[in-house]
């Protein structure tokens, strides 16, 4: 510790056709080498594009790069075969001990030269020799990757005292250099929310208040017959929809997902899920998902009983297996592809077994416990009676058609989160650190409000045009924002990522499908429950003869 070691020889290899091809593929696919020292990931410091002095960090370093020699247009492959590590330490003023607070690397490509004869035990390199004070720099000729080439791997280690304390050593990694963009994102989202809140307030205060006053003052049946609008469908508005069981399943799953997201974000925002605890965030999410099964079963059973469903056990099984089953199926196929590529990124069989155990051993029983208590409670009473004969729905204007209305409803919730989404995608796919949960929590709150408000506004317009099929439409209106999320992920794939391999492309779209599906369930449930509350509130406020 604290002893500088320069020009350390590691090994010398001769590239055959296979290993040369392998290296070239890795350079093409922008593979990165990741190392850990004292639980700190190795990082490459990079300057900001705007030229300011603030340094940000990238995970790991690339295997190599492509370039062409001066006067030539042909691109060649070069490997980073010399690593210059800088270990930063903080010295304790009271004791003579020091703790590691930083781990940076500067990779170089160097065509090493050596004195003959070659000695494996004690090679004499002329390109990197501390005795002659000859050190590696960017001026050295780079090491090309080609069949028959000799590559010598070397490294330097230097130690540098740092004022950073051990407790705050992660701060430089997580330094957020684009906070202005995040604030812009939040202000942009708040504008959307204010606009929607204004519309909801107008509907609530003016239109609804006037409607309810008028409806309650009507004296004769003839006057009531002449009225149009949402009161006319009071005998059908609580009629159970088609596929009622599936709606209960998705509403229950959404409650489970909402609970998991909310608790995870609060813990992360308070600093409990530190990035120094590798995999802590994912572990917390899986465990919270499992334990939130209780709420999934409860909310699903309450809705199912309200719709006078009798097969509560079947409904509970569907709640416990539909969403996790689909996600696990996609995940298993993707993992099998990674196994097939012999990648170290594959989830081991033992971890897969542990996930299945958590699902069947804890999550499923908890969903049943929640369902049992939900079904035991008295059914939710409708504020108005449902007629025996369904009312005919008048022909709807083109802009009130279900497909158009649903697709329009998803634009605003997506618009509220898409800038933050860009940073999340960049951190997942472009090796950068994402740890700004304060911003993410604000955006999440804005998302909840936007989903609720857009669904209420569109539901009100739908009921005013005497269309009472609102149950599924409420879920799909805000849930359709997941479609825009997936389209944005596709746009991001073609504009920001340079993925050429088929398996890598399948992995990207597979994982983005899982994320979009989860986003659909989350936003759809928020919109559905907001609309459910709204419809019950307005029909409870009018006197029905």
HUUR-V858608 format. One record per pair of residues at least 12 apart in sequence whose ideal C-beta (glycine too) atoms are under 8 Angstrom apart, sorted by the first residue. I is the first residue (numbers start at 1). GAP is how many residues later the second one is. If there is no record, write none. Layout:
BEGIN
i->{I;I}
gap->{GAP;GAP}
END
This chain:
BEGIN
i->{1;1;1;2;2;2;3;4;4;4;4;5;5;6;6;6;6;6;6;7;7;7;7;7;7;7;7;8;8;8;8;9;9;9;9;9;10;10;10;11;11;12;12;12;12;12;12;12;13;13;13;14;14;14;14;15;15;15;15;15;15;15;16;17;20;20;20;20;23;23;23;23;23;24;24;26;26;27;27;27;27;27;27;27;27;27;28;28;29;29;29;29;30;30;31;31;32;32;32;32;32;32;33;33;33;33;34;34;35;35;35;37;37;37;38;38;38;39;39;40;40;40;40;40;40;41;41;41;41;42;42;42;42;42;42;43;43;43;43;43;43;43;43;44;44;44;44;44;44;44;44;45;45;46;48;54;54;55;55;56;56;56;57;57;57;57;57;58;58;59;59;59;60;61;61;61;61;62;62;63;63;64;64;64;64;64;64;65;65;65;65;66;67;76;76;76;77;77;77;78;78;78;78;78;79;79;79;79;79;80;80;80;81;81;81;81;81;81;81;81;81;82;82;82;82;82;82;82;82;82;82;82;83;83;83;83;83;83;83;84;84;84;84;84;84;84;84;85;85;85;85;85;85;85;86;86;86;86;86;86;86;86;87;87;87;87;87;87;87;88;88;88;88;88;88;88;88;88;88;89;89;89;89;89;90;90;90;90;90;90;90;91;98;99;100;101;101;101;101;101;102;102;102;102;102;108;108;108;108;109;109;109;110;110;110;110;110;110;110;110;111;111;111;111;111;111;112;112;112;112;112;112;113;113;113;114;114;114;123;125;125;127;128;135;136;136;170;170;170;173;173;174;174;174;174;176;178;181;181;182;182;182;182;182;184;185;185;185;185;186;186;186;186;188;188;188;189;189;189;189;189;189;190;192;192;192;192;192;193;193;193;193;193;196;196;196;196;196;196;197;197;199;199;200;200;200;203;203;203;207;208;208;208;211;211;211;211;212;212;212;214;215;215;215;215;216;216;221;224;228;229;229;229;230;230;230;230;230;231;232;232;233;233;233;233;233;234;234;234;234;235;235;235;235;235;236;236;236;236;236;237;237;237;237;237;237;238;238;238;238;238;238;239;239;239;240;240;240;241;241;241;242;243;244;244;244;245;245;245;245;245;245;246;247;247;247;247;247;248;248;248;248;248;248;248;248;249;249;249;249;249;249;250;250;250;250;250;250;251;251;251;251;251;251;251;252;252;252;252;252;252;252;252;252;252;253;253;253;253;253;253;253;254;254;254;254;254;254;255;255;255;255;255;255;256;256;256;256;256;257;257;257;257;257;257;257;258;258;258;259;259;259;260;260;260;260;261;261;262;263;263;264;264;264;264;265;265;265;265;266;267;268;268;268;269;269;269;269;275;275;286;286;287;289;290;290;290;290;290;291;291;293;293;293;293;293;293;293;294;294;294;294;295;296;296;296;296;297;297;297;297;297;297;297;297;297;297;297;298;298;298;298;299;299;300;300;300;300;300;300;300;301;301;301;301;301;301;301;301;302;302;302;302;303;304;305;305;305;305;305;306;306;306;308;312;312;313;315;316;316;316;319;319;320;320;320;320;321;323;323;324;324;326;327;327;327;328;328;328;330;330;330;331;332;333;334;334;334;334;335;335;337;337;337;338;338;340;341;382;383;383;383;384;384;385;391;391;393;393;393;393;394;394;396;396;397;400;400;400;400;402;402;402;405;405;405;405;406;406;406;406;407;407;408;409;409;409;409;409;409;409;409;409;410;410;410;410;410;410;410;410;410;411;411;412;412;412;413;413;413;413;413;413;413;414;414;414;414;416;416;416;416;417;417;417;418;418;420;420;420;421;421;422;423;424;425;425;425;426;429;429;429;430;430;447;447;448;451;451;451;451;451;451;452;452;452;452;453;454;454;454;455;455;455;455;455;455;455;455;456;456;456;458;458;459;459;459;459;459;459;460;463;470;470;471;474;474;474;474;474;475;475;475;475;476;477;477;478;478;478;478;478;479;479;479;479;479;480;481;481;481;482;482;482;482;482;482;483;483;485;485;485;486;486;486;489;489;489;489;489;490;490;493;493;493}
gap->{88;97;158;87;96;157;156;152;153;154;155;151;152;122;124;129;150;151;152;118;121;122;123;128;129;147;149;146;147;148;149;114;116;143;144;145;143;144;145;141;142;106;108;111;138;139;140;141;137;138;140;134;135;136;137;130;131;132;133;134;135;136;131;130;125;126;127;129;40;41;54;56;122;53;121;37;38;35;36;37;38;39;50;51;52;118;38;472;470;471;472;475;32;468;31;32;27;28;29;30;31;399;27;28;29;30;25;26;25;68;70;50;63;66;61;62;65;237;239;60;62;63;129;133;236;18;19;62;132;18;19;43;61;62;63;14;15;16;17;60;61;62;130;13;14;16;17;60;61;62;63;12;59;12;129;121;123;117;120;119;121;376;47;115;116;118;376;373;374;372;373;374;371;19;22;44;46;18;45;16;17;13;14;15;16;45;81;12;13;15;44;12;75;68;69;70;67;68;69;31;64;65;66;67;30;64;65;66;72;27;28;29;27;28;29;31;62;70;71;72;73;25;26;27;28;30;46;54;71;72;73;74;22;23;24;25;71;72;73;21;22;23;24;52;71;72;74;18;19;20;70;71;72;73;16;17;18;19;20;72;73;74;13;15;16;70;71;72;73;12;13;14;15;16;71;72;73;74;76;12;70;71;72;73;71;72;73;74;75;76;79;70;63;67;69;61;63;64;65;68;58;60;62;67;70;28;29;30;32;31;33;34;17;18;26;30;31;32;33;44;16;29;30;31;32;33;13;15;16;31;40;42;12;13;14;12;13;38;29;27;29;13;26;21;18;20;104;105;106;102;260;101;259;261;262;260;245;238;242;237;238;241;254;257;235;234;235;254;258;253;256;257;260;227;228;231;226;227;228;254;257;261;256;220;223;224;254;258;223;253;256;257;260;216;253;254;257;258;261;252;256;254;258;253;256;257;253;254;257;253;252;330;333;18;19;20;331;326;329;330;13;12;16;327;328;326;327;324;321;238;234;235;237;230;233;234;236;308;311;159;234;158;230;233;234;235;150;305;308;310;149;150;151;152;156;150;151;154;155;232;147;226;231;233;298;302;144;145;146;148;297;301;147;151;229;67;68;231;228;230;231;230;229;60;63;65;59;64;66;69;70;73;72;56;224;225;228;281;52;53;55;56;59;61;67;71;51;66;69;70;73;74;72;73;225;271;274;275;48;49;52;224;274;277;278;43;44;45;46;47;48;49;51;67;115;43;47;66;69;70;268;272;267;268;270;271;272;274;37;40;41;44;45;270;33;36;37;39;40;32;35;66;261;264;265;268;264;267;268;29;33;36;25;28;29;32;183;261;182;25;29;17;20;21;24;172;175;176;179;175;17;13;169;172;168;169;171;172;158;160;69;72;71;74;68;69;72;73;76;71;75;27;69;70;71;73;74;77;72;73;75;76;75;23;24;71;74;19;22;23;69;70;71;72;73;74;75;77;72;73;75;76;71;75;15;16;19;67;70;71;74;14;15;69;70;71;72;73;74;72;73;75;78;77;71;69;70;72;74;75;73;74;76;71;59;63;58;56;51;52;55;48;52;43;44;47;48;43;194;198;35;39;191;187;190;191;27;28;31;180;183;184;183;20;177;172;173;176;177;12;17;166;169;170;165;169;163;162;154;153;156;157;155;160;159;75;77;73;74;75;76;71;72;69;71;68;61;62;65;67;67;71;74;53;57;68;72;67;70;71;74;73;76;50;45;46;49;67;68;69;71;72;118;67;68;69;70;71;72;73;74;113;70;73;38;42;69;34;37;38;41;65;68;110;67;70;71;74;27;30;31;34;26;29;30;66;70;19;20;23;64;67;70;13;16;64;67;71;70;67;68;79;66;67;76;79;78;27;30;72;75;76;79;26;74;75;78;77;23;24;73;19;22;23;71;72;73;75;76;74;75;78;15;19;14;15;18;72;75;76;74;72;61;65;57;53;54;56;57;58;49;50;52;53;48;50;54;45;46;48;49;50;41;42;44;45;48;40;38;39;42;34;35;37;38;41;42;33;37;30;31;34;26;27;30;19;20;23;26;27;19;22;12;15;16}
END
